[in-house]
Amino acid sequence: MISKPAFLQGIYGFEGCGVDKPAPLHADLTYTVPPGITTQPLYFRGGNSTDELITVVLVRDGAPMRYFPIGARASTHVALAVVEDIEDGTTLELQLAAREGLTGTIVVDLGLVEV
């Protein structure tokens, strides 16, 4: 079986829209599983520059799939190695939930493998 890595990653500025209102961070943080491929999430890493808790939400076809809270001026690493298969045509997106008006910078790295 040949596998290929895929990543949603980068450093992004943000402004919170509310802790209960996840919002897209950037268009680069959207991934659609190619036809005939199954994708597996491997890990999530994130860092938060603010003095408050924020949450990165992994959204699957428009619905929340996983929540990754990141503490104030902290980072997180969550191993997801083969939790589940994501079928072709599925769209994944990283969104951010933070207090309304909170501004800061976030580092995100979601590792995926296409099999």
PyMOL commands that set and color helices and strands:
alter all, ss='L'
color gray80, all
select helices_A, chain A and resi 27-29
alter helices_A, ss='H'
color red, helices_A
select strands_A, chain A and resi 4-15+18-24+30-32+39-48+54-60+63-70+75-79+91-98+103-114
alter strands_A, ss='S'
color yellow, strands_A
deselect
rebuild
show_as cartoon
